Amino acid sequence: MPVDMSSREHRRTHRAAHDNLRGAILAAGLGSRMKPLTTHHLPKPLFPLGGKVPMAELWVRRFVESGISDLSMNLCVLSDAIKRHFANGARFGAKIDYVEEQTPSGTLGGVCKQVLGASDGDAAGGGSLTRGGTVIVPSGDIVTNFGSALLEEIVEIHRRAGAAFSMVLVPVPWDRRKDFGTVVLGQPEDRSGEISKSGRIIEFREKDPESPSNLNNASIYMIETELLAALDPLRTAASAVEVVDPFYDFGKHVFPAMLGQLPYANLPKDFLLWGVQYDGAWFDVGQKRDYLRVNEQVLDDKVDIRLPFDRLPWGYLGIGVDIDFDRVDIVPPVVIGNHCVIEDGAKLGPYAVVGDGWVVESGARIQRSVLWQRYDYFDGDREIPATDRLEVDPHRVAAGVRIDESIVVGGLVDRDVSGQTVDVLADGSIDVQPIDAVPEGPRA
């Protein structure tokens, strides 16, 4: 599956071999647990890793490296930010189509709209991937080390088994079964390498603390278009709470239906549900502390990612940085982004990610935290470019301030913050909230 970019003929042959493989990235979640970060700045799939690379970009790049360039995304919150970053995909060697949703339609709805062009009245457009074949569907907030070799292996397993739907599985701690959907495999085949087991799924349990298995649904799927065509007529709107027999979510509805455990959903035939156990790096960025932890994994080189900075023994350094390394205390690992000013006496690290454009004054201390570069600001229908916010958003950490276990969007941070998020508002004032605060309302 890897593409040799030096050979035009090889690219043509490779593309033809994977003409019936395509990718559909789920990127339409509300990001409610990430508020206020997702309110005015970025949708969760664009949250930067290592100060620069959006989470969803990892999937785009790995699809293209695998010879899969026909891609799509469904969008909802701050959709313009995603479309501006990826555009039509040409910069990445891909062709990316978008389906915009006024409200999320669940995992099933998100995939059906991308692949079948289907709509239930809450989409602004339909997908274009209407040909038959296999669709690889990752969630845009899943960070993992799936390169071309693993994608090739998983697709080969899926097709050899004759599966209609295969899901990647990762083992989770037994005491976390209540937090995940877990599956039981029937007579699984043992394999070598990071793909350690493969077998038919005979049972699925949604967040059951007593589940006999700790194999978690990793939100990475391989789905046949034929199955989606059979599921789509059963699909209901995710936002319609009055629906008696809802059918919009893979875990809640599709998997039970495929296992014959959902009485009101009758499929036209026995579609095979398959599982593939993956023992490599996998991170579900569901909450703000998860986002901090995955950035720590990036700095520890446990995530396969190329940051666009100079790699040094203590971490990463951007261009145009004003710093005297003899007068700054750096505790590895650390990222210092482009055009930062780090004043004498500042202390960075461990696990400090300082995005582009920050001024860290003398005596300030930053550790186990992520500071974002300046992004465009969205306020309803109004969008303010980042370049127009230089005066109200100075991106400055005041002298002597300590930042620990926090996510900082911008502003003038003139007080200590620990275990908090720091948002910068339209007028430049900052909003400081506990990092574990979860707003009330839908969690989609």
Helices and strands as residue ranges (DSSP letters): H 8-17, E 21-27, G 32-34, H 37-40, G 44-46, E 48-49, E 53-54, H 55-65, E 70-75, H 79-86, G 90-92, E 95-100, H 106-116, E 134-138, E 142-144, H 148-161, E 165-171, G 174-179, E 181-190, E 195-206, E 215-224, H 225-231, G 232-234, I 250-254, H 255-258, E 273-278, E 282-284, H 288-299, E 310-312, E 315-317, E 322-323, E 329-330, E 334-336, E 341-342, E 347-348, E 352-354, E 359-360, E 365-367, E 369-371, E 377-379, E 382-384, G 386-389, E 396-397, E 402-404, E 407-408, E 412-413, E 417-418, E 420-424, E 430-434
